[in-house]
Amino acid sequence: MRVITSHRVGLLLLGGALLVTTAVGAQAPTRLRVGTFDSRLVALAYYRSPATKEWMQALRADINKAKVANDEKRVKELEAQGPARQSLMHLQVFSNGSISNVTGVIADRLPAIAAAAGVSAVVSKWELPYSETTVEQVDVTAQIAALFNPDEATKKIMESMNSQKPMSLVAALAIKD
């Protein structure tokens, strides 16, 4: 009867591991699936949502309270928020500016969208300048925008924007209302 030493057991395990690794490595690479979205369309749905209208109403109410209290410093601070938000909106809706403020509102619901689409990550298509051919991009724009319950008018605008390229960030900054 032959006795197998621990040294030989270790060599046998290492050899088996190499065989398994080689067999697994010989398989075709798994395609990475990434959910992508058009940030302009998601931003449009967000800015035309009831949540944004409520934010504007609250801002106006705060400005009025500051005026009644004769707090000019606070009035100026609050009045600056409207134009700043408008500039941000132009960058996000008409160009390809980051919408991290928007995705932050729905971050807890993105995993469910990713799971339903079978993707490992979700990213703006404008923030993915390169991916290998093994990366499959799955458009999840409609699912993300739907989280803001866009009305029919918003959906029509989104549809028309879908075929247009975003304007440059500089051009979007130059928009004056």
DOTI-263931 format. One line per 5 residues: number of its first residue (from 0); their letters; for each residue x, y, z of N, C-alpha, C, O. Coordinates in steps of 0.1 Angstrom, whole numbers, plus 5000, padded with zeros to 4 digits. Example, Ala and Ser with C-alpha at 12.3 -4.5 7.8 and 13.67 -1.06 7.14 Angstrom:
<lumzas>
0	as	5132 4943 5078 5123 4955 5078 5132 4967 5078 5142 4967 5085 ~ 5128 4978 5071 5137 4989 5071 5129 5000 5079 5134 5011 5080
</lumzas>
This chain:
<lumzas>
0	mrvit	5008 4988 5000 5000 5000 5000 5009 5012 5000 5018 5013 5008 ~ 5006 5022 4991 5014 5034 4990 5008 5045 4999 4996 5047 5000 ~ 5017 5052 5005 5013 5063 5014 5015 5076 5006 5025 5079 5000 ~ 5004 5084 5006 5005 5097 4999 5009 5108 5009 5002 5110 5019 ~ 5020 5114 5007 5024 5124 5017 5017 5137 5014 5011 5139 5004
5	shrvg	5017 5146 5024 5011 5159 5023 5017 5167 5011 5010 5175 5005 ~ 5029 5165 5008 5036 5172 4997 5029 5167 4984 5026 5176 4975 ~ 5027 5154 4983 5021 5149 4971 5006 5154 4969 5002 5156 4959 ~ 4999 5154 4981 4985 5159 4981 4985 5173 4976 4976 5177 4968 ~ 4994 5181 4980 4995 5195 4976 4997 5196 4961 4991 5205 4954
10	llllg	5006 5188 4956 5009 5188 4942 4997 5184 4934 4994 5189 4923 ~ 4990 5174 4939 4978 5169 4932 4967 5180 4932 4960 5182 4921 ~ 4965 5187 4943 4955 5198 4943 4959 5209 4934 4950 5215 4927 ~ 4972 5213 4934 4976 5224 4925 4974 5220 4911 4970 5228 4903 ~ 4978 5207 4907 4975 5203 4893 4961 5203 4890 4957 5207 4879
15	gallv	4952 5199 4899 4938 5199 4896 4933 5214 4894 4925 5216 4885 ~ 4938 5222 4903 4934 5236 4901 4938 5242 4888 4931 5250 4882 ~ 4950 5239 4884 4955 5243 4871 4946 5238 4859 4944 5245 4850 ~ 4942 5225 4860 4934 5220 4850 4920 5227 4849 4915 5230 4839 ~ 4914 5230 4861 4902 5237 4862 4903 5251 4856 4895 5255 4848
20	ttavg	4914 5258 4860 4916 5271 4856 4918 5271 4841 4913 5280 4834 ~ 4926 5262 4835 4928 5261 4821 4915 5259 4814 4912 5264 4803 ~ 4907 5250 4819 4894 5246 4813 4885 5258 4813 4878 5261 4803 ~ 4884 5265 4824 4876 5277 4825 4881 5288 4816 4873 5295 4809 ~ 4894 5290 4816 4900 5300 4808 4898 5298 4793 4899 5307 4785
25	aqapt	4896 5285 4789 4895 5282 4775 4881 5286 4770 4879 5287 4757 ~ 4872 5288 4778 4858 5292 4774 4858 5306 4768 4867 5314 4771 ~ 4848 5309 4760 4847 5322 4754 4845 5332 4765 4838 5329 4775 ~ 4850 5344 4764 4848 5354 4775 4834 5358 4776 4826 5359 4766 ~ 4830 5359 4788 4816 5363 4791 4814 5378 4787 4823 5386 4790
30	rlrvg	4803 5381 4781 4801 5395 4777 4796 5403 4789 4787 5399 4796 ~ 4802 5414 4791 4798 5423 4802 4786 5431 4796 4787 5437 4785 ~ 4775 5432 4803 4764 5440 4799 4763 5452 4808 4763 5451 4820 ~ 4763 5463 4801 4762 5476 4808 4750 5484 4804 4747 5485 4792 ~ 4742 5488 4813 4730 5496 4810 4734 5511 4807 4742 5517 4815
35	tfdsr	4730 5516 4796 4733 5530 4793 4720 5538 4792 4710 5532 4789 ~ 4722 5551 4794 4710 5559 4792 4714 5573 4787 4725 5577 4788 ~ 4705 5579 4780 4707 5593 4775 4703 5602 4786 4692 5604 4789 ~ 4714 5608 4792 4712 5617 4804 4703 5629 4801 4696 5634 4809 ~ 4703 5633 4788 4695 5645 4784 4680 5642 4786 4672 5650 4792
40	lvala	4676 5630 4782 4662 5626 4783 4657 5623 4798 4646 5627 4801 ~ 4666 5618 4805 4663 5615 4820 4662 5629 4827 4653 5631 4835 ~ 4671 5638 4824 4671 5651 4830 4658 5659 4826 4652 5665 4834 ~ 4654 5658 4813 4642 5664 4809 4630 5659 4817 4622 5667 4822 ~ 4629 5646 4818 4618 5640 4826 4618 5645 4841 4608 5647 4846
45	yyrsp	4630 5646 4846 4631 5651 4860 4627 5665 4861 4619 5669 4870 ~ 4632 5674 4853 4629 5688 4854 4615 5692 4851 4610 5702 4854 ~ 4608 5683 4843 4594 5685 4841 4585 5677 4850 4573 5676 4848 ~ 4591 5671 4860 4583 5663 4870 4577 5672 4881 4581 5683 4883 ~ 4567 5666 4888 4561 5673 4899 4571 5677 4910 4570 5687 4917
50	atkew	4581 5669 4912 4592 5671 4922 4599 5685 4920 4602 5692 4929 ~ 4602 5687 4907 4608 5700 4904 4599 5712 4905 4603 5722 4910 ~ 4586 5710 4902 4576 5721 4903 4575 5724 4918 4574 5735 4922 ~ 4575 5713 4927 4574 5715 4941 4586 5723 4946 4585 5731 4955 ~ 4598 5720 4941 4611 5726 4945 4609 5741 4942 4613 5750 4950
55	mqalr	4605 5745 4930 4603 5759 4926 4593 5766 4935 4596 5777 4939 ~ 4582 5760 4938 4572 5766 4947 4578 5768 4961 4576 5779 4967 ~ 4586 5759 4966 4592 5760 4979 4603 5771 4978 4604 5779 4988 ~ 4610 5772 4968 4620 5783 4966 4613 5797 4966 4617 5806 4973 ~ 4602 5798 4959 4595 5811 4959 4589 5814 4973 4590 5826 4977
60	adink	4584 5804 4980 4579 5806 4993 4590 5811 5002 4589 5820 5011 ~ 4602 5805 5001 4614 5809 5010 4618 5823 5006 4622 5830 5015 ~ 4618 5826 4994 4622 5840 4990 4612 5850 4996 4616 5860 5001 ~ 4599 5847 4995 4589 5856 5001 4591 5857 5016 4589 5868 5021 ~ 4594 5846 5023 4596 5847 5037 4608 5855 5041 4608 5863 5050
65	akvan	4618 5854 5033 4631 5862 5035 4628 5877 5032 4633 5886 5039 ~ 4619 5880 5023 4616 5894 5020 4608 5900 5031 4610 5911 5035 ~ 4598 5892 5036 4590 5896 5047 4598 5899 5060 4596 5908 5067 ~ 4609 5891 5061 4618 5892 5073 4628 5903 5070 4637 5905 5079 ~ 4628 5909 5059 4638 5919 5055 4652 5914 5055 4662 5921 5059
70	dekrv	4654 5901 5052 4667 5894 5052 4672 5895 5038 4671 5885 5030 ~ 4678 5906 5034 4683 5908 5020 4694 5898 5016 4694 5894 5005 ~ 4702 5895 5026 4713 5885 5023 4707 5872 5019 4711 5866 5009 ~ 4697 5867 5026 4690 5855 5023 4682 5856 5010 4682 5846 5002 ~ 4676 5867 5008 4669 5869 4995 4678 5867 4983 4675 5860 4974
75	kelea	4690 5874 4984 4700 5872 4973 4705 5858 4971 4706 5853 4960 ~ 4707 5851 4982 4712 5837 4981 4701 5829 4975 4704 5821 4966 ~ 4689 5831 4979 4678 5822 4973 4675 5826 4959 4672 5817 4951 ~ 4675 5839 4956 4672 5843 4942 4683 5838 4932 4680 5837 4920 ~ 4695 5836 4937 4705 5831 4928 4703 5816 4925 4708 5811 4914
80	qgpar	4696 5809 4933 4693 5795 4930 4685 5792 4917 4688 5782 4910 ~ 4676 5800 4914 4668 5799 4902 4676 5799 4889 4676 5789 4882 ~ 4684 5810 4887 4692 5810 4875 4703 5800 4875 4707 5794 4864 ~ 4709 5796 4887 4719 5786 4887 4713 5772 4883 4719 5765 4875 ~ 4701 5770 4888 4694 5757 4884 4691 5757 4869 4691 5747 4863
85	qslmh	4687 5769 4864 4684 5770 4850 4696 5767 4841 4695 5760 4831 ~ 4708 5772 4845 4720 5769 4838 4723 5755 4839 4727 5749 4829 ~ 4722 5749 4850 4725 5734 4852 4715 5726 4843 4720 5717 4836 ~ 4703 5730 4843 4693 5723 4834 4697 5724 4820 4696 5714 4812 ~ 4702 5736 4815 4706 5737 4801 4718 5728 4798 4718 5721 4788
90	lqvfs	4727 5727 4807 4739 5718 4805 4734 5703 4805 4740 5695 4797 ~ 4724 5700 4812 4720 5686 4813 4710 5682 4803 4711 5671 4797 ~ 4701 5691 4799 4690 5687 4790 4695 5689 4775 4691 5681 4766 ~ 4702 5700 4773 4706 5703 4759 4720 5698 4755 4723 5696 4743 ~ 4728 5695 4765 4741 5690 4763 4743 5677 4770 4733 5670 4772
95	ngsis	4755 5673 4774 4758 5661 4780 4764 5662 4794 4772 5654 4798 ~ 4759 5673 4801 4764 5675 4815 4760 5664 4824 4749 5658 4822 ~ 4768 5661 4834 4765 5651 4844 4751 5654 4851 4748 5665 4853 ~ 4744 5643 4853 4731 5645 4860 4732 5637 4873 4722 5631 4878 ~ 4743 5638 4880 4744 5632 4893 4734 5637 4903 4730 5629 4912
100	nvtgv	4730 5649 4902 4719 5654 4911 4706 5647 4908 4698 5645 4917 ~ 4704 5643 4896 4691 5636 4892 4692 5622 4896 4683 5616 4902 ~ 4703 5615 4892 4704 5601 4895 4705 5598 4910 4701 5588 4915 ~ 4710 5608 4918 4710 5607 4932 4696 5606 4938 4694 5599 4949 ~ 4686 5612 4932 4672 5611 4936 4667 5597 4935 4658 5593 4943
105	iadrl	4671 5590 4925 4666 5577 4922 4676 5566 4924 4673 5554 4919 ~ 4687 5568 4930 4698 5558 4932 4693 5545 4937 4697 5535 4934 ~ 4683 5546 4947 4679 5534 4953 4670 5525 4944 4667 5513 4947 ~ 4666 5531 4933 4657 5523 4923 4665 5518 4911 4660 5510 4903 ~ 4677 5523 4910 4685 5518 4898 4689 5503 4899 4690 5497 4888
110	paiaa	4692 5498 4911 4695 5483 4911 4684 5475 4905 4686 5465 4898 ~ 4671 5478 4907 4660 5471 4902 4660 5472 4887 4657 5462 4880 ~ 4662 5483 4881 4663 5485 4867 4674 5477 4861 4673 5471 4851 ~ 4686 5477 4868 4697 5470 4863 4694 5455 4863 4697 5448 4854 ~ 4688 5450 4874 4685 5436 4875 4675 5432 4864 4677 5421 4858
115	aagvs	4665 5440 4862 4655 5437 4851 4661 5436 4837 4657 5429 4829 ~ 4671 5445 4835 4678 5446 4822 4689 5436 4821 4695 5433 4810 ~ 4693 5430 4832 4704 5420 4832 4717 5426 4830 4726 5421 4823 ~ 4719 5438 4836 4732 5445 4834 4739 5446 4847 4733 5446 4858 ~ 4752 5448 4846 4761 5449 4858 4763 5463 4863 4767 5465 4874
120	avvsk	4761 5473 4854 4763 5487 4858 4753 5495 4850 4748 5491 4839 ~ 4751 5507 4854 4743 5517 4847 4751 5530 4846 4755 5535 4856 ~ 4752 5535 4834 4760 5547 4832 4755 5555 4820 4749 5550 4811 ~ 4757 5569 4821 4752 5577 4810 4760 5573 4797 4772 5571 4798 ~ 4753 5572 4786 4760 5568 4774 4771 5579 4770 4780 5576 4762
125	welpy	4769 5591 4774 4778 5602 4771 4791 5601 4780 4801 5607 4777 ~ 4790 5593 4791 4801 5591 4800 4809 5578 4797 4817 5574 4806 ~ 4806 5572 4786 4812 5559 4783 4818 5561 4769 4813 5556 4759 ~ 4829 5568 4768 4835 5572 4755 4842 5560 4748 4844 5560 4736 ~ 4844 5549 4756 4850 5537 4750 4845 5525 4757 4844 5525 4770
130	settv	4843 5514 4750 4842 5501 4756 4846 5490 4746 4845 5492 4734 ~ 4851 5479 4751 4856 5469 4743 4844 5463 4736 4832 5464 4740 ~ 4847 5455 4725 4836 5449 4717 4829 5438 4725 4818 5434 4722 ~ 4835 5434 4736 4829 5423 4744 4819 5429 4754 4812 5422 4761 ~ 4818 5443 4755 4808 5449 4763 4795 5452 4755 4796 5458 4745
135	eqvdv	4785 5446 4760 4772 5448 4754 4765 5460 4761 4763 5460 4773 ~ 4761 5470 4754 4754 5481 4759 4739 5479 4758 4734 5477 4747 ~ 4731 5481 4769 4717 5479 4769 4711 5492 4773 4713 5498 4783 ~ 4702 5498 4764 4696 5511 4766 4685 5510 4777 4675 5502 4775 ~ 4687 5517 4788 4677 5517 4799 4671 5531 4801 4666 5534 4812
140	taqia	4672 5539 4791 4668 5553 4792 4653 5554 4796 4649 5561 4805 ~ 4645 5546 4788 4630 5547 4791 4626 5543 4805 4618 5549 4811 ~ 4633 5532 4810 4630 5527 4823 4634 5538 4834 4627 5539 4844 ~ 4645 5544 4832 4650 5554 4842 4641 5567 4841 4636 5572 4851 ~ 4638 5571 4829 4629 5583 4828 4615 5581 4833 4609 5590 4839
145	alfnp	4611 5568 4832 4597 5565 4837 4596 5567 4852 4585 5568 4857 ~ 4607 5566 4859 4607 5568 4874 4602 5582 4877 4597 5585 4888 ~ 4602 5592 4868 4597 5605 4870 4583 5607 4864 4578 5619 4864 ~ 4577 5597 4860 4563 5597 4854 4561 5608 4844 4553 5617 4846 ~ 4569 5608 4833 4567 5619 4823 4553 5619 4817 4548 5608 4814
150	deatk	4548 5631 4815 4535 5632 4808 4537 5630 4793 4548 5629 4788 ~ 4526 5630 4786 4527 5628 4771 4535 5639 4764 4542 5636 4755 ~ 4533 5651 4768 4541 5662 4762 4556 5660 4764 4564 5662 4755 ~ 4560 5656 4776 4574 5653 4779 4579 5641 4771 4590 5642 4765 ~ 4571 5631 4769 4575 5619 4761 4577 5623 4747 4586 5618 4740
155	kimes	4569 5632 4742 4570 5636 4728 4583 5644 4726 4590 5643 4716 ~ 4586 5653 4736 4599 5661 4735 4611 5651 4736 4620 5652 4728 ~ 4610 5641 4745 4620 5631 4746 4623 5624 4733 4634 5621 4729 ~ 4612 5620 4727 4612 5613 4714 4619 5621 4703 4628 5616 4695 ~ 4616 5634 4702 4622 5643 4692 4637 5645 4696 4645 5646 4686
160	mnsqk	4641 5646 4708 4654 5648 4712 4663 5636 4710 4675 5637 4707 ~ 4657 5624 4710 4664 5612 4709 4673 5611 4696 4684 5605 4697 ~ 4668 5617 4686 4676 5616 4673 4686 5628 4671 4693 5628 4661 ~ 4686 5637 4681 4695 5648 4680 4708 5646 4688 4707 5640 4699 ~ 4719 5651 4683 4731 5651 4691 4730 5662 4701 4724 5672 4699
165	pmslv	4737 5659 4713 4738 5670 4723 4746 5682 4718 4756 5680 4710 ~ 4742 5694 4722 4751 5705 4718 4763 5706 4728 4763 5699 4738 ~ 4773 5713 4724 4784 5714 4732 4781 5721 4746 4771 5728 4747 ~ 4789 5718 4756 4787 5723 4769 4787 5739 4769 4780 5746 4775 ~ 4797 5744 4761 4798 5758 4759 4786 5765 4753 4781 5775 4758
170	aalai	4781 5758 4743 4768 5763 4736 4757 5763 4746 4748 5772 4747 ~ 4756 5752 4754 4745 5751 4764 4746 5762 4775 4736 5767 4779 ~ 4758 5765 4779 4760 5776 4788 4756 5789 4783 4752 5798 4791 ~ 4757 5791 4770 4754 5804 4764 4739 5807 4762 4735 5818 4759 ~ 4731 5797 4765 4716 5798 4763 4711 5808 4773 4714 5807 4785
175	kd	4704 5818 4769 4698 5828 4777 4683 5827 4776 4678 5827 4765 ~ 4676 5827 4787 4662 5826 4787 4656 5840 4787 4644 5842 4787
</lumzas>
